[in-house]
């Protein structure tokens, strides 16, 4: 009986010792892995950026924090993508990590569809949502001017309350861009187009814009407009010319 008790005690002791050893090994491995994860060996030493044309690498690295070679386990891909999307030109951003030392950033940039004059004399580039992409010294060719927007926010901000103008600007065909000088909203008329060396064109609402622009192009090319003050395109299949 005594020998049996001694044997059981020895086995229990061996089990306790084994548990202590295993626990120590696990703790040591965990500490080693944590230290390795925090080391420069597993950090964002290589950041690949694609799709950025107007947005600089320095801007992307600054807002995301990826310029400081953070450990990969500290890289929050969703938060970094949202931070990058707040940059003026960026529409969408996707951030992904690849161990041991790479981060990839894929950017889709916004497209300017119109310009607006700033109080400073410079020109703001605007996308279809009304977002200010940049302010430049000269307007870009092929972009229609928008009138009556009031004070514009800094790049990255958005103009509110003039959605129809941006939609009309985005729908303007390239063939008409050189003829249409500006778009504006007029009380009682809706959207109107100021046309170079031609009468004002009334577009009205943003419905049937493609048909309205086709009708405008047809009138400008095929109809004598001498003595005409307005071209009413609110019913594009039946344009009305008013002296």
C-alpha angles and dihedrals in degrees: 000000000000092000089051091053092048090051093050091048091051092050091049089050092051090050091051091048091048091050091049092049093047091047091050091050092049092049091047092049091047092050090047093049092047090050091048091049090053094046126099088251091075102037138108094275093143119048115181116196123190132176097029112127105148095023115078126227089237091057092051094047092047098052094041097044090230091123091077096062095244120194109271091238088061094053109108101199096191095048092046091051092051091049091052091048089060089067110104100247098037119101100168134006131187120193123192134171129221119192136267101022116339137102123183123204119191114191131192111196130210123252122232113232102172146010134224130196116248126214088247091062092252124114130245121219112220133193128212092274093054094254116152106234100180144327116242137182095242133027118251119249114254096028119113120227120241119215132205099024094131122209112000126217124240118274109294093036125102133230112235131208101026102082093138093060093055092047091050091048092050091050095050108117118235090240091061098040093089092052100045109075099182147348124222141165114244124191111257093007105062116208116009130185122219105215126201111251091349140086123282112273119220112213098169113188126011093254118114092007093156092054091045092053091047089051091048092051090049094050093047093051102038110027129073105236099188108138093009117129103181140018110209109206099168086113098039095189090059111034115195119215115202125193 
